Amino acid sequence: MSVLNVENLSFSFGDKPVLKNISFALQKGEHAGLVGINGAGKTTFFNILMGNLVPDEGSVYKSSSINIGYLDQHSEFNKEYSIKDWLKSAFDKLYLIERKMIKISDSMSCTNSDSEKMKKLLNEYGKFQDRLDRSDFYKIDSLIENVARGLGLYQLGMDTSVDKLSGGQRTKLKLAKLLLMNPDLLLLDEPTNYLDKEHIDWLADHLNNYPNSFIVISHDTIFLNNITNVIFNIEFGYLKRYPGNYKKFLMLKDEETKRYTDMYNRQQKEINKMEEFINKNIVRASTTKRAQSRRKQLEKMEKIEKPLKISKPHFNFQEARNSGELVFRCTNMNIGYYYPIIKNLNLKIMRGNKIAVVGCNGIGKSTLLKTIMGIIPPLTGKIDMGNYLYPVYFEQETKSTNYTPLEEIWKDFPQKKQQEIRGVLAQCGLRQEHILQKISSLSGGEQSKVRLCKSMMTPSNWLLLDEPTNHLDLDAKNALKEALIDYKGTILLVCHEKEFFEDWVTDIWNMEKYI
């Protein structure tokens, strides 16, 4: 039994096709991964499923009784709530039933026990009671605590105002509420962004035991491999289904690509051989009929299209003159906004150092970078900055704009020619259709690539990068890693993906030592 069906769906941005004639079915209980490079159309597909975008052609069929929960990359929520209030709101419908039961109970206390009205009230009360029992209503507090602990929210204090949470903590909160709602179909767009490894492991275990269906977009291949039993791959606008987990998908896809390439190459050899025969024999009276016969065969042959290749991004950061030997030093520094969150920092960065900043989410890694950059002042302590510093700062979160990527870069680099800007954007992995879309309509990965493009075009000798791998596909991560290894200047990197930096950084700062 399928919970979701898509038939002959196509969607374009302007005159640029994004999704082409997609037919798709998700069966009840399937745990699916939706994969593809940045810009392939994964988030667009989710938005069509949710009704936020209307397809050019085709239909989406889902039962009216199907309850869908969606974690997107840019959702908002009520910041006046506490963490506990927000998580309890996942059960609003059940609390409404409880209030109705209280009203019925009050009515029964004023009604004759032998009357028809009393029987009706008792029947209605019993139905509501069964609904609450089936929904584990009386276990809500323990359910909330379990999910909050699993995603690292409980340790923040359940009465903490949502408004005081970092971007990563807010993402966790949205995810926690969705999991508590337990929808029939769960759509998760990059759920592991901002999660520490222990929380990713908890989420993987939770999803493995999830009784209903889900589709997850993720570039965390280990996570995908652990939670999926089917993979849907979007490539060149087309969607194809592969049974099994991500590892099996890679194997099947590789075998499929090799078979197709071999078929294409064999046919090309056959075509070349036939064309050579035709060219040699078409003008000879003795062989012209045979040549004409071969030409007809060639014309009737069903040609195999040349295998398409995905162009991989390439990053290259422009380098300014060398800085002084000392880049940054702090003495007895406390950082935070209203009160210290990291205390008594005594840190030093020398020219050419490549340092990873690690620690659990919300501990103050982004605050450290902002303090070093002078965006916020230290609460106490002394800072010494080196000479001839040309820093470039990549923020973890920025507001989306209504500029296109081309306009956004041109705004900051008006002296550059349009063709040059297009070339750098393409180098970062942005195709023509992405360059002319509004940035606010792009996926998280595409937006990151626009910001990386801007960083690349600014000559620097010091890169301060706050979670640059979030949203990036595997090819983009590998390209960024190569660029940072090749960079001759100084790097201060906040990153939760140990495998991205562990083999090339010169030092690791663990902020958990300073709380």
VOGU-3710 file (C-alpha; in Angstrom, 3 decimals, decimal comma):
1> msvlnvenls> 0,000/0,000/0,000  1,443/3,370/-1,000  1,162/6,464/1,171  2,252/8,821/-1,608  2,044/8,690/-5,404  3,450/11,096/-7,976  2,621/10,761/-11,667  4,366/12,408/-14,627  5,483/15,424/-12,600  7,524/18,196/-14,233
11> fsfgdkpvlk> 8,647/21,521/-12,821  10,714/24,402/-14,203  12,095/27,669/-12,902  11,383/29,993/-15,817  12,446/28,133/-18,950  14,931/25,898/-17,093  13,614/22,362/-16,339  14,364/21,153/-12,803  12,240/17,986/-12,574  11,279/16,025/-15,693
21> nisfalqkge> 8,356/13,604/-15,970  8,835/12,074/-12,518  6,688/9,155/-11,407  7,205/8,114/-7,816  5,582/5,900/-5,189  6,414/5,563/-1,510  5,105/2,435/0,165  3,791/2,276/3,705  6,638/1,780/6,172  9,413/2,573/3,678
31> haglvginga> 12,402/4,479/5,015  13,724/6,389/2,018  16,664/8,636/1,251  16,386/11,334/-1,432  19,822/12,040/-2,886  21,423/14,134/-5,604  23,937/16,943/-5,961  23,214/20,471/-4,667  20,659/22,013/-7,002  19,346/18,695/-8,316
41> gkttffnilm> 15,821/19,603/-7,158  15,469/17,687/-3,876  14,122/20,576/-1,766  11,980/21,686/-4,722  10,486/18,181/-4,832  9,676/18,356/-1,109  8,002/21,746/-1,578  5,838/20,314/-4,363  4,839/17,374/-2,146  3,859/19,850/0,591
51> gnlvpdegsv> 1,864/22,014/-1,833  4,194/24,992/-1,458  5,003/24,842/-5,188  2,685/23,926/-8,058  4,114/21,585/-10,717  3,947/22,535/-14,397  2,591/19,082/-15,203  1,642/15,928/-13,347  -0,118/15,126/-10,094  0,604/14,319/-6,466
61> yksssinigy> -1,766/11,853/-4,812  -1,975/11,382/-1,070  -4,813/10,281/1,154  -6,634/13,066/2,982  -6,109/11,065/6,180  -2,316/11,020/5,769  -0,596/13,281/8,283  2,658/14,755/6,899  5,398/16,329/9,001  8,009/18,471/7,245
71> ldqhsefnke> 11,362/19,722/8,527  12,646/22,216/5,970  15,854/24,267/5,888  14,236/27,624/6,651  11,144/27,058/8,851  10,164/29,525/11,598  8,555/29,080/15,019  7,167/30,971/18,016  10,173/32,376/19,886  8,087/33,260/22,960
81> ysikdwlksa> 7,819/29,607/23,955  10,131/27,746/26,285  11,702/24,512/25,046  9,149/22,512/27,024  6,207/24,627/25,749  7,310/24,114/22,144  7,644/20,337/22,543  4,314/20,064/24,369  2,658/21,846/21,436  3,254/18,639/19,437
91> fdklylierk> 0,341/17,217/21,439  -2,057/20,181/21,138  -4,817/17,974/19,671  -4,575/15,581/22,607  -4,647/18,416/25,152  -7,775/19,704/23,398  -9,385/16,280/23,868  -8,424/16,366/27,562  -10,132/19,751/27,955  -13,258/18,364/26,275
101> mikisdsmsc> -13,214/15,431/28,703  -13,030/17,825/31,645  -16,085/19,687/30,312  -17,949/16,388/29,859  -17,012/15,383/33,400  -18,369/18,706/34,707  -21,590/18,154/32,727  -21,997/14,624/34,104  -21,786/15,887/37,689  -24,907/17,969/37,008
111> tnsdsekmkk> -26,849/15,286/35,095  -29,195/12,558/36,348  -27,373/9,220/36,250  -30,335/7,428/34,614  -30,983/9,935/31,852  -30,284/9,491/28,120  -28,049/12,550/28,278  -25,846/10,838/30,861  -25,491/7,758/28,635  -24,534/9,960/25,702
121> llneygkfqd> -21,975/11,829/27,795  -20,504/8,568/29,112  -20,206/7,202/25,571  -18,499/10,364/24,343  -16,181/10,414/27,361  -15,236/6,768/26,744  -14,335/7,445/23,104  -12,093/10,347/24,078  -10,496/8,246/26,821  -9,695/5,461/24,322
131> rldrsdfyki> -8,132/8,023/21,969  -5,842/9,344/24,726  -4,881/5,824/25,816  -3,976/4,806/22,240  -1,887/7,971/21,841  0,187/7,450/25,022  -1,196/10,714/26,370  -0,278/9,879/29,940  3,341/9,252/28,904  3,813/12,655/27,251
141> dslienvarg> 6,286/13,948/29,830  8,541/10,896/29,468  8,253/10,986/25,650  9,292/14,645/25,641  12,213/14,011/27,984  13,437/11,064/25,885  13,500/13,062/22,636  14,904/16,171/24,349  17,752/14,143/25,860  18,390/12,312/22,594
151> lglyqlgmdt> 18,837/15,546/20,631  20,734/17,418/23,357  17,946/19,841/24,327  17,308/18,618/27,861  20,753/19,739/28,997  19,927/23,336/27,984  17,109/23,516/30,547  13,534/22,805/29,523  12,376/26,232/30,719  14,905/28,032/28,508
161> svdklsggqr> 13,280/30,528/26,150  13,382/29,527/22,495  14,523/33,061/21,695  17,828/32,399/23,494  18,715/29,348/21,404  21,343/29,285/18,667  20,429/28,456/15,077  21,541/24,871/15,504  19,564/24,460/18,730  16,430/25,824/17,045
171> tklklaklll> 16,814/23,268/14,267  17,031/20,534/16,907  13,869/21,884/18,545  11,889/21,788/15,287  13,112/18,250/14,642  12,226/17,124/18,189  8,650/18,395/17,824  8,206/16,606/14,502  9,419/13,320/15,974  6,991/13,678/18,891
181> mnpdllllde> 4,110/14,308/16,468  4,856/10,901/14,892  3,283/11,715/11,473  2,306/9,059/8,922  4,893/10,527/6,556  7,979/12,383/7,718  9,887/14,629/5,277  13,279/15,666/6,668  15,531/18,100/4,798  19,110/17,896/6,128
191> ptnyldkehi> 18,175/16,828/9,688  21,776/16,136/10,761  22,987/19,691/10,200  23,923/21,159/13,602  23,748/17,753/15,320  26,695/16,342/17,253  27,713/12,741/16,533  25,965/11,332/19,623  22,736/13,059/18,582  23,074/11,808/14,988
201> dwladhlnny> 23,487/8,279/16,363  20,381/8,721/18,529  18,385/10,062/15,571  19,508/7,156/13,370  18,348/4,677/16,013  15,031/6,516/16,430  14,379/6,554/12,665  15,314/2,893/12,312  12,516/2,123/14,781  10,095/4,643/13,269
211> pnsfivishd> 6,823/2,763/12,587  5,698/4,974/9,696  7,222/6,159/6,404  9,831/8,848/5,919  11,938/10,488/3,209  15,230/12,066/4,265  17,427/14,459/2,293  20,973/14,239/3,602  24,575/14,467/2,443  25,730/12,492/5,492
221> tiflnnitnv> 26,368/9,173/3,744  27,015/7,173/6,935  23,729/8,396/8,425  21,817/7,610/5,210  23,339/4,158/5,022  22,153/3,385/8,557  18,507/4,461/8,198  17,312/3,683/4,650  15,820/0,700/2,862  15,232/2,522/-0,424
231> ifniefgylk> 17,012/5,372/-2,217  15,479/7,848/-4,682  18,153/9,529/-6,784  17,537/12,776/-8,705  19,987/13,279/-11,545  19,666/15,596/-14,568  16,026/16,213/-13,607  14,997/12,538/-13,542  14,211/10,427/-10,488  15,024/6,743/-10,165
241> rypgnykkfl> 14,327/4,265/-7,391  16,986/1,913/-5,984  16,170/-0,800/-3,398  18,358/-1,048/-0,304  20,481/1,351/1,698  22,893/4,015/0,456  25,836/1,617/0,131  23,801/-0,683/-2,095  22,601/2,329/-4,115  26,209/3,319/-4,848
251> mlkdeetkry> 26,981/-0,207/-5,993  23,881/-0,448/-8,212  24,430/3,036/-9,624  28,061/2,274/-10,451  27,123/-0,984/-12,178  24,349/0,800/-14,083  26,697/3,573/-15,232  29,318/1,074/-16,399  26,720/-0,960/-18,346  25,321/2,134/-20,023
261> tdmynrqqke> 28,792/3,446/-20,888  29,807/0,056/-22,337  26,612/-0,063/-24,424  27,238/3,450/-25,703  30,880/2,716/-26,567  29,994/-0,531/-28,382  27,321/1,223/-30,399  29,692/4,070/-31,269  32,212/1,541/-32,586  29,489/-0,096/-34,657
271> inkmeefink> 28,320/3,280/-36,004  31,877/4,302/-36,909  32,429/0,978/-38,669  29,189/1,332/-40,660  29,919/4,950/-41,581  33,417/3,997/-42,745  31,982/1,226/-44,943  29,330/3,574/-46,383  31,881/6,286/-47,187  34,179/3,812/-48,949
281> nivrasttkr> 31,539/1,958/-50,910  28,682/4,380/-51,676  30,294/5,605/-54,924  31,357/2,161/-56,234  28,902/0,631/-58,626  29,637/-2,890/-57,393  29,057/-2,099/-53,704  26,677/0,858/-53,731  23,596/-1,276/-52,900  25,309/-2,760/-49,871
291> aqsrrkqlek> 26,350/0,748/-48,771  22,787/2,035/-49,219  21,505/-0,907/-47,155  23,953/-0,073/-44,359  22,861/3,567/-44,497  19,212/2,554/-44,004  20,245/0,352/-41,088  22,116/3,272/-39,577  19,160/5,614/-40,021  16,793/3,138/-38,333
301> mekiekplki> 19,188/2,418/-35,453  17,939/3,619/-32,045  20,833/5,769/-30,900  22,021/5,563/-27,287  22,539/9,045/-25,919  26,020/9,988/-24,791  26,396/9,466/-21,004  25,970/12,740/-19,155  28,617/13,736/-16,659  28,029/15,860/-13,578
311> skphfnfqea> 30,474/18,743/-13,464  32,168/18,825/-10,084  32,717/22,116/-8,232  36,174/23,547/-7,726  37,134/26,078/-5,054  40,232/28,258/-5,046  40,721/31,046/-2,497  42,648/34,107/-3,661  45,582/34,861/-1,398  46,734/38,301/-0,224
321> rnsgelvfrc> 50,227/39,210/1,005  51,584/37,352/4,035  50,427/38,464/7,468  52,778/39,056/10,371  54,030/36,049/12,328  51,392/36,571/15,053  47,804/36,492/13,783  45,751/36,499/17,005  46,303/36,213/20,735  43,893/36,512/23,669
331> tnmnigyyyp> 44,611/36,587/27,395  42,080/35,663/30,112  39,203/36,300/27,691  35,557/35,627/28,566  33,062/35,659/25,707  29,271/35,779/25,466  26,432/38,241/24,957  25,034/38,971/28,411  27,027/36,540/30,536  30,128/34,406/29,902
341> iiknlnlkim> 29,509/31,182/27,998  33,225/30,406/27,513  35,673/31,564/30,172  39,343/32,283/30,687  40,512/31,758/27,112  44,253/32,004/26,487  44,680/31,225/22,805  47,203/32,031/20,109  47,172/31,729/16,304  50,371/31,984/14,306
351> rgnkiavvgc> 50,717/32,544/10,571  49,989/29,370/8,600  48,152/27,618/11,464  45,082/25,636/10,393  42,910/25,165/13,452  39,576/23,348/13,888  37,217/24,593/16,612  35,028/21,797/17,996  32,546/21,259/20,813  28,862/20,530/21,323
361> ngigkstllk> 26,266/22,719/19,645  25,440/25,955/21,449  28,683/25,979/23,409  29,885/29,221/21,788  31,984/28,304/18,745  30,270/30,875/16,518  30,480/33,419/19,334  34,247/32,861/19,458  34,639/33,612/15,745  32,454/36,717/16,009
371> timgiipplt> 34,509/37,937/18,967  37,772/37,399/17,083  36,346/39,258/14,085  35,299/42,161/16,332  31,572/41,711/15,580  30,908/41,398/19,307  33,288/42,573/22,057  34,812/40,214/24,630  33,247/40,490/28,097  36,678/40,550/29,737
381> gkidmgnyly> 40,304/39,961/28,788  42,819/41,254/26,283  43,050/40,680/22,511  46,124/41,252/20,341  45,706/41,199/16,577  48,621/40,700/14,191  49,767/42,969/11,369  48,740/42,961/7,710  45,662/40,821/8,287  43,228/40,335/5,409
391> pvyfeqetks> 40,530/38,084/6,908  37,540/36,539/5,154  34,680/35,444/7,412  32,156/32,788/6,309  29,123/32,967/8,625  27,115/29,893/9,546  23,799/31,660/9,008  22,905/34,633/6,828  19,571/36,050/5,754  18,465/35,098/2,254
401> tnytpleeiw> 18,039/37,962/-0,182  15,903/38,548/-3,254  19,013/39,134/-5,352  20,062/36,465/-7,814  23,542/34,964/-7,245  24,795/36,992/-10,207  23,399/40,225/-8,724  24,642/39,399/-5,221  28,240/38,910/-6,358  28,144/41,847/-8,770
411> kdfpqkkqqe> 26,898/44,083/-5,938  30,079/43,379/-3,971  32,408/43,273/-6,987  31,056/45,932/-9,399  34,411/46,161/-11,163  34,157/42,558/-12,354  32,720/41,676/-15,749  29,501/39,678/-15,773  31,124/36,847/-17,697  33,867/36,562/-15,083
421> irgvlaqcgl> 31,313/36,349/-12,254  29,328/33,722/-14,153  32,526/31,731/-14,560  33,329/31,739/-10,835  29,735/30,811/-9,921  29,877/27,922/-12,396  33,232/26,888/-10,920  31,493/26,645/-7,525  28,922/24,237/-8,996  26,041/26,600/-9,776
431> rqehilqkis> 24,349/25,948/-13,107  22,822/28,566/-15,369  19,297/28,144/-13,954  20,587/28,706/-10,398  22,551/31,836/-11,294  19,375/33,625/-12,407  17,087/32,476/-9,538  16,510/34,514/-6,391  18,856/33,338/-3,634  15,896/32,912/-1,271
441> slsggeqskv> 14,508/30,193/-3,585  17,758/28,205/-3,720  18,539/25,176/-1,575  20,831/25,478/1,427  23,708/23,927/-0,524  23,328/26,351/-3,417  23,189/29,321/-1,029  26,393/28,103/0,649  28,092/27,908/-2,738  27,127/31,533/-3,496
451> rlcksmmtps> 28,701/32,628/-0,207  31,802/30,512/-0,848  32,073/32,128/-4,278  32,113/35,553/-2,616  34,805/34,345/-0,181  36,883/33,012/-3,082  36,829/36,351/-4,883  38,148/38,310/-1,884  41,963/38,152/-1,510  42,801/36,982/2,016
461> nwllldeptn> 45,505/35,597/4,245  43,159/34,390/6,994  39,971/32,347/6,549  37,475/32,142/9,417  34,877/29,551/8,404  31,814/28,739/10,511  30,360/25,346/9,510  31,061/25,726/5,771  30,214/22,062/5,045  26,572/22,359/6,152
471> hldldaknal> 24,255/21,594/3,192  27,143/20,802/0,799  27,009/17,592/-1,241  29,888/15,107/-1,145  31,640/16,431/-4,274  31,487/19,998/-2,955  32,848/18,951/0,451  35,768/17,170/-1,177  36,480/20,174/-3,409  36,379/22,538/-0,425
481> kealidykgt> 38,693/20,272/1,562  41,245/20,276/-1,282  41,081/24,080/-1,514  41,699/24,502/2,224  44,621/22,079/2,140  46,158/24,084/-0,745  45,530/27,461/0,941  48,817/29,007/2,108  47,277/31,365/4,658  45,833/30,838/8,151
491> illvchekef> 42,558/29,006/8,782  40,213/28,951/11,779  37,466/26,429/11,066  34,318/25,580/13,032  33,124/22,165/11,871  31,238/19,217/13,366  32,437/16,743/10,711  35,661/15,284/12,077  36,352/13,343/8,879  36,429/16,645/6,951
501> fedwvtdiwn> 39,365/18,188/8,837  41,176/15,596/10,950  43,886/14,780/8,401  45,014/18,337/7,534  44,563/20,740/10,482  47,574/21,645/12,634  45,600/21,925/15,893  42,140/21,332/17,371  40,543/23,638/19,939  37,862/21,856/21,996
511> mekyi> 35,652/24,538/23,530  34,172/22,102/26,034  37,353/22,576/28,093  36,477/26,202/28,750  32,862/26,129/29,954
//
